Amino acid sequence: MNEAGRAFKPDMVPERRPDAPNDIARGRTKSRPAGYPRMAGRSRQHVNDEHTARAAVYAQLALGMIVFGSATPVSKIVTEAMPVFVGATFRVALGAAVLAPFAWGQRHRLVAFSRYDWLLLCLIALFGMFGFTVFMLYGMRLVSGVAGAIVMATTPAVTAGAAILVFGERANWRKLLAIALAVTGVLVLQLGGGRDGQQASGGALVAGSLLVLAAVCCEAAYTLLGRKMSRDHDPRLIAFLAAALSVPVFLPFAVLQWPGFQPADIDPGAWVAAIWYGAGTLALGSLLWYAGIAKTQGSIAAGFMALMPVSALVLSYVLLGEEFRLMHLAGFAVVFAGVVVMSWEHGRMEGN
């Protein structure tokens, strides 16, 4: 007989103890194994650990979106304190520096990048870093933080529209409704005015809103191109490389604007905003968000996207001291409804 057969000989089966769990379950003995209470304790501890871990993931997702949302009012502080390209260069350079330690451990993955990957990465740097930052900073010079927050809240709908038009994704009523709500909300803002709590001049408000909308389009390109790269590469590595590659693009423009810039004249609060614009909204936000989505389903993560426009709106009132206007709330409510619809759509897609 081979070893396997010998291992299962009947006379080698250990005799069942009278206090074994099966005997207790069948009423053969009234004794309770000493290990039972401890096993139950471990089970409860395991459940508690799961709840704690889930809460930590949700906190990462929520904080990531709140940090991203803070970019809108903070960008207004930065653009009013220093030249656009100086502030933009500072942002991407500082963001890349903060992300570098997290990307360093994955440097060996660079050899796996194809030419197509590098092309996508250059496009991400061009649109997601250079285009987004420049359009955002110039646009926020012309509109209030609240107006910028409302336009930025159209990002999910614009991203969905770009995915349909450029990448041929299938349209459905939820995506179309989100796009319609986004457009309607921005129109409400234009009709109600959006600069410093007063009726803005039509040219400044329209021009500023269009520039911020251009930033939204760049953000949509960043999202869609990044989605393609993230299938094979870590998003944190992509974010670092995109920021690092954009620094040489910004530098020539920053050098041209530097003669009119006096760092000593910048208010300390503006320097704090500039540091947060790079280290916080670019680096910390990315680290928190990507850490969260790596540990949960996309359908759950999608629900936290609604926190970004809320953060932008609330912080515009808090950090910029802007006047509350009912028309702001009306425009935001319409756009926010579109964000909720898109979050629902993302969750449904992930669920399927």
NUKE-812003 format. One record per residue (C-alpha): residue in three letters; x, y, z. Coordinates in steps of 0.05 Angstrom, whole numbers, padded with zeros to 5 digits, always signed. Layout:
<rs>
AlaXYZ;...
</rs>
This chain:
<rs>
Met+00000+00000+00000;Asn+00027+00069-00018;Glu+00037+00126+00031;Ala-00029+00158+00013;Gly-00067+00095+00027;Arg-00030+00083+00091;Ala-00046+00153+00114;Phe-00120+00139+00113;Lys-00123+00070+00144;Pro-00184+00065+00191;Asp-00143+00042+00250;Met-00101+00105+00244;Val-00159+00154+00252;Pro-00152+00187+00321;Glu-00206+00171+00371;Arg-00257+00227+00379;Arg-00252+00262+00446;Pro-00318+00265+00486;Asp-00313+00341+00490;Ala-00300+00352+00416;Pro-00342+00407+00383;Asn-00385+00357+00344;Asp-00403+00320+00408;Ile-00424+00384+00441;Ala-00466+00403+00382;Arg-00501+00335+00384;Gly-00513+00337+00459;Arg-00465+00280+00476;Thr-00430+00320+00530;Lys-00443+00382+00571;Ser-00371+00402+00575;Arg-00350+00465+00537;Pro-00282+00467+00504;Ala-00236+00517+00537;Gly-00219+00546+00469;Tyr-00289+00567+00451;Pro-00292+00635+00486;Arg-00224+00653+00459;Met-00245+00635+00387;Ala-00306+00678+00394;Gly-00263+00735+00419;Arg-00217+00728+00359;Ser-00278+00728+00313;Arg-00304+00792+00344;Gln-00235+00822+00340;His-00232+00803+00266;Val-00298+00838+00253;Asn-00274+00900+00290;Asp-00210+00900+00250;Glu-00250+00896+00186;His-00293+00955+00207;Thr-00231+00995+00226;Ala-00197+00980+00160;Arg-00260+00998+00121;Ala-00266+01063+00158;Ala-00193+01079+00143;Val-00205+01067+00069;Tyr-00266+01111+00068;Ala-00227+01165+00105;Gln-00173+01162+00052;Leu-00224+01169-00004;Ala-00261+01226+00030;Leu-00198+01264+00048;Gly-00171+01254-00022;Met-00232+01287-00053;Ile-00233+01343-00001;Val-00160+01358-00016;Phe-00173+01358-00091;Gly-00231+01405-00080;Ser-00188+01454-00042;Ala-00148+01467-00106;Thr-00201+01514-00132;Pro-00200+01568-00078;Val-00126+01558-00065;Ser-00110+01569-00138;Lys-00144+01637-00133;Ile-00100+01657-00075;Val-00038+01634-00113;Thr-00055+01668-00179;Glu-00069+01735-00145;Ala-00003+01732-00107;Met+00048+01712-00161;Pro+00056+01706-00237;Val+00018+01647-00266;Phe+00078+01608-00293;Val+00120+01620-00230;Gly+00064+01592-00187;Ala+00051+01535-00235;Thr+00124+01515-00238;Phe+00128+01517-00162;Arg+00066+01472-00159;Val+00090+01416-00204;Ala+00161+01418-00178;Leu+00139+01412-00106;Gly+00087+01360-00124;Ala+00139+01318-00160;Ala+00187+01324-00101;Val+00134+01298-00052;Leu+00114+01241-00098;Ala+00187+01221-00113;Pro+00197+01176-00052;Phe+00135+01136-00069;Ala+00156+01129-00142;Trp+00229+01111-00126;Gly+00211+01041-00103;Gln+00179+01028-00171;Arg+00235+01056-00215;His+00249+00985-00240;Arg+00181+00987-00274;Leu+00204+01041-00322;Val+00238+00989-00367;Ala+00169+00960-00380;Phe+00144+01026-00409;Ser+00132+01021-00484;Arg+00136+01078-00533;Tyr+00061+01083-00531;Asp+00064+01089-00455;Trp+00114+01146-00460;Leu+00070+01180-00511;Leu+00010+01175-00465;Leu+00052+01200-00407;Cys+00075+01261-00447;Leu+00002+01276-00465;Ile-00017+01270-00391;Ala+00038+01319-00373;Leu+00017+01367-00428;Phe-00057+01366-00413;Gly-00063+01344-00340;Met-00006+01385-00312;Phe+00011+01442-00360;Gly-00056+01457-00392;Phe-00097+01446-00329;Thr-00054+01489-00284;Val-00046+01547-00333;Phe-00119+01550-00353;Met-00140+01544-00280;Leu-00095+01599-00254;Tyr-00112+01648-00310;Gly-00187+01632-00304;Met-00189+01641-00229;Arg-00161+01712-00237;Leu-00227+01731-00270;Val-00280+01694-00230;Ser-00295+01683-00157;Gly-00277+01619-00120;Val-00351+01600-00118;Ala-00358+01609-00193;Gly-00296+01568-00205;Ala-00322+01513-00159;Ile-00387+01509-00198;Val-00351+01504-00265;Met-00301+01453-00237;Ala-00360+01411-00213;Thr-00376+01396-00286;Thr-00313+01353-00290;Pro-00348+01284-00285;Ala-00399+01304-00339;Val-00345+01332-00385;Thr-00304+01269-00375;Ala-00364+01227-00393;Gly-00377+01268-00455;Ala-00304+01263-00478;Ala-00306+01188-00467;Ile-00367+01183-00512;Leu-00341+01229-00567;Val-00267+01210-00567;Phe-00263+01139-00542;Gly-00330+01115-00568;Glu-00359+01095-00500;Arg-00432+01079-00501;Ala-00479+01135-00482;Asn-00540+01124-00438;Trp-00592+01168-00406;Arg-00553+01176-00342;Lys-00491+01203-00376;Leu-00532+01249-00421;Leu-00572+01274-00361;Ala-00508+01289-00323;Ile-00481+01329-00382;Ala-00546+01367-00388;Leu-00546+01384-00314;Ala-00474+01408-00318;Val-00489+01455-00376;Thr-00552+01480-00342;Gly-00516+01494-00277;Val-00462+01535-00312;Leu-00515+01575-00349;Val-00550+01590-00283;Leu-00484+01616-00257;Gln-00474+01660-00318;Leu-00544+01689-00311;Gly-00535+01703-00237;Gly-00465+01732-00239;Gly-00405+01701-00204;Arg-00350+01751-00186;Asp-00337+01771-00114;Gly-00410+01767-00095;Gln-00429+01822-00144;Gln-00454+01823-00214;Ala-00392+01811-00256;Ser-00379+01844-00322;Gly-00403+01797-00376;Gly-00335+01794-00410;Ala-00295+01777-00347;Leu-00344+01725-00322;Val-00351+01691-00389;Ala-00277+01692-00404;Gly-00259+01666-00335;Ser-00311+01612-00338;Leu-00286+01590-00406;Leu-00215+01586-00381;Val-00236+01545-00321;Leu-00277+01501-00368;Ala-00214+01492-00411;Ala-00180+01468-00347;Val-00238+01420-00337;Cys-00227+01392-00407;Cys-00153+01383-00392;Glu-00172+01347-00328;Ala-00218+01302-00368;Ala-00161+01286-00415;Tyr-00116+01271-00355;Thr-00169+01224-00327;Leu-00182+01186-00391;Leu-00109+01180-00411;Gly-00090+01162-00340;Arg-00144+01108-00339;Lys-00111+01074-00399;Met-00042+01076-00367;Ser-00066+01055-00298;Arg-00086+00987-00326;Asp-00012+00968-00329;His+00023+01018-00284;Asp+00016+01047-00213;Pro-00022+01113-00214;Arg+00026+01143-00164;Leu+00085+01130-00211;Ile+00045+01161-00268;Ala+00028+01223-00226;Phe+00102+01232-00208;Leu+00127+01224-00279;Ala+00074+01271-00307;Ala+00092+01325-00256;Ala+00167+01316-00268;Leu+00160+01318-00344;Ser+00119+01382-00341;Val+00172+01421-00302;Pro+00217+01434-00364;Val+00155+01457-00402;Phe+00137+01508-00349;Leu+00208+01533-00336;Pro+00219+01578-00398;Phe+00154+01615-00385;Ala+00170+01621-00311;Val+00238+01651-00329;Leu+00204+01704-00372;Gln+00157+01723-00315;Trp+00209+01721-00260;Pro+00237+01793-00268;Gly+00170+01822-00245;Phe+00166+01775-00186;Gln+00189+01795-00116;Pro+00186+01735-00069;Ala+00198+01778-00008;Asp+00134+01816-00022;Ile+00090+01754-00021;Asp+00046+01748+00040;Pro+00061+01687+00085;Gly-00010+01663+00075;Ala+00000+01663+00000;Trp+00064+01622+00008;Val+00025+01571+00050;Ala-00027+01568-00005;Ala+00027+01558-00058;Ile+00059+01502-00018;Trp-00008+01468-00007;Tyr-00025+01477-00082;Gly+00034+01431-00098;Ala+00046+01387-00038;Gly-00028+01381-00020;Thr-00074+01385-00080;Leu-00025+01351-00128;Ala+00014+01302-00085;Leu-00024+01288-00020;Gly-00091+01285-00055;Ser-00064+01234-00106;Leu-00033+01191-00052;Leu-00096+01190-00010;Trp-00143+01176-00068;Tyr-00101+01122-00101;Ala-00088+01088-00034;Gly-00163+01086-00022;Ile-00185+01060-00090;Ala-00132+01006-00087;Lys-00169+00975-00028;Thr-00242+00981-00048;Gln-00289+00974-00106;Gly-00295+01028-00158;Ser-00370+01032-00145;Ile-00356+01053-00073;Ala-00301+01101-00092;Ala-00346+01135-00143;Gly-00394+01156-00088;Phe-00339+01198-00056;Met-00329+01240-00119;Ala-00386+01284-00098;Leu-00344+01311-00040;Met-00296+01348-00086;Pro-00344+01402-00111;Val-00373+01409-00041;Ser-00303+01420-00013;Ala-00288+01471-00067;Leu-00353+01510-00053;Val-00347+01510+00023;Leu-00273+01527+00023;Ser-00286+01585-00025;Tyr-00331+01616+00028;Val-00283+01599+00085;Leu-00215+01615+00054;Leu-00235+01672+00008;Gly-00290+01702+00050;Glu-00337+01707-00009;Glu-00408+01730-00002;Phe-00462+01677-00003;Arg-00512+01686-00059;Leu-00575+01645-00072;Met-00558+01641-00146;His-00492+01608-00128;Leu-00530+01555-00089;Ala-00579+01545-00147;Gly-00525+01536-00199;Phe-00485+01490-00153;Ala-00546+01448-00136;Val-00559+01434-00210;Val-00487+01417-00225;Phe-00481+01375-00162;Ala-00542+01335-00184;Gly-00502+01318-00246;Val-00444+01295-00203;Val-00490+01250-00164;Val-00518+01220-00228;Met-00448+01206-00254;Ser-00428+01175-00188;Trp-00489+01130-00194;Glu-00468+01112-00265;His-00397+01096-00244;Gly-00422+01052-00188;Arg-00470+01016-00235;Met-00415+01004-00286;Glu-00368+00976-00233;Gly-00424+00933-00205;Asn-00437+00903-00274;
</rs>
